[in-house]
Amino acid sequence: MTLLSRRDKKIIWHPFTQEKTAAEVIAITNAKGSYIYDESGKAYLDLISSWWVNLHGHAHPDIAEAIYEQALKLEHVIFAGFTHSPAVDLCEDLQEILPYELNRFFFSDNGSTSVEVALKMAYQYWSNQGLKEKNLFLSFDGGYHGDTFGAMSVGSRSGFHNSFSDLFFKVLTIPYPQTWDDDSEIDLKEENALSLLRNHLREHGSKIAAFILEPLVQGASGMKMCRPEFLVKLIAEVREHKILVIFDEVMTGFSRTGSYFALSQIGIIPDFLCLSKGITGGFLPLALTVTTNIIYETFLSNDWNMAFAHGHSYTANPLACAAAIASLKLLKQSDTQNALISIHESHQKGISILQSNCSNIEHTRILGTISAFDIKSDYNLSAKLKKRFLEEGLLIRPLGNTIYLLPPYSITSEELEITYQKITNILKQLSK
Ligand SMILES: *Cc1c(COP(=O)(O)O)cnc(C)c1O
């Protein structure tokens, strides 16, 4: 144990960790590009973008400088009654790559709060119009939306928060028809989900305020992918019952799925769009809940109670906004756009190498810059694999027996090729 990890063990309580059985923490001293470095100087290739936040590599000088310059001018100001150009510039920049209808931006600090804001706005949208009975939410089994109580409630079937389930508000769920390469049963799975949806709509349709989903990919429950045409059908039926639609693109946003946002691959404009994680390129916490003017206008009134009474101390923090502006500029560059394509191609090559060398994998799937597959096993191998990957200098965190890669856009084809070779070797050893 190093000195720092020993000091950590005495004083720190880590997130999402069973502290009694957890492996020793690794002390990271610095990071650059696609690598993070520990105290001994060992490099780890960051294949999970430091859990889905990093876009352009670590310590990118453009973003670092934007934060520094902004810090010398204005580090923060209360956002009720005040504004600043980093906030307005960022929303104008985002509007350029969003559907025209999504043109009202509400700031908060993280993915969970962006979801919380969408849920509260959706509920109040109806209650401001005298429809208080619209107090149910609809979501997918396995959906993950964050760790605050509202976000946990709509993610109640994700299995992450079982200790708190007695305190959740009521949510109706439908099965998620996960699919993969050469899936012969997908039509059946989708029909089943649609028929259960129809049951809910028949019984409770008029009481449902909103449907929340992670479009195209459920992240935390194991990079589970579904077909866009299924979501089109589903959402059309949902909308017939005057139910609002919330796209939680906290993970899928900012080109993870190949397009700036997953919504454009589905061709649907939701009533709310939740953004966070990649928004600042992985530098600072920030989130946005984007909605339409139709929603916004139902909150306009001479009665204060009709207003949206929600805010955070660091709402629209100028440093975070400056980082987000710089990150978005990098994202729009042709180099980055080309990198998205080459990452996708590297995944295709890598997955086919895995398939021809390892008999113990199944359910391969790729979308944009995300690849995933499952290991056939009766045991949960995630801890063992995580350790083996780290030994090989790969930062990969399996979700159960699902292995996925979600790299920063700075990663090269060679680095991905080596990664797939190393994974192949590790999996071959495993089956011996
Ligand atoms: C990570 C995540 C969240 C929660 O975001 P935090 O910033 O961790 O609170 C919500 N929704 C999705 C889809 C996520 O992946």
The ligand as an SDF file (V2000), in Angstrom:
LIG
                    3D

 15 15  0  0  0  0  0  0  0  0999 V2000
  -24.4250    8.8800  -14.9590 C   0  0  0  0  0  0  0  0  0  0  0  0
  -25.8370    9.0110  -15.3580 C   0  0  0  0  0  0  0  0  0  0  0  0
  -26.7420    9.7780  -14.6020 C   0  0  0  0  0  0  0  0  0  0  0  0
  -26.3540   10.4310  -13.3040 C   0  0  0  0  0  0  0  0  0  0  0  0
  -25.3850   11.4140  -13.4830 O   0  0  0  0  0  0  0  0  0  0  0  0
  -24.4840   11.8750  -12.2420 P   0  0  0  0  0  0  0  0  0  0  0  0
  -23.7010   13.0140  -12.7810 O   0  0  0  0  0  0  0  0  0  0  0  0
  -23.6460   10.7020  -11.8560 O   0  0  0  0  0  0  0  0  0  0  0  0
  -25.4180   12.2900  -11.1570 O   0  0  0  0  0  0  0  0  0  0  0  0
  -28.0290    9.9110  -15.0680 C   0  0  0  0  0  0  0  0  0  0  0  0
  -28.4210    9.3230  -16.2090 N   0  0  0  0  0  0  0  0  0  0  0  0
  -27.5920    8.5740  -16.9650 C   0  0  0  0  0  0  0  0  0  0  0  0
  -28.0810    7.9670  -18.2400 C   0  0  0  0  0  0  0  0  0  0  0  0
  -26.2750    8.3870  -16.5570 C   0  0  0  0  0  0  0  0  0  0  0  0
  -25.4530    7.6190  -17.2920 O   0  0  0  0  0  0  0  0  0  0  0  0
  1  2  1  0
  2  3  1  0
  2 14  2  0
  3  4  1  0
  3 10  2  0
  4  5  1  0
  5  6  1  0
  6  7  2  0
  6  8  1  0
  6  9  1  0
 10 11  1  0
 11 12  2  0
 12 13  1  0
 12 14  1  0
 14 15  1  0
M  END
$$$$
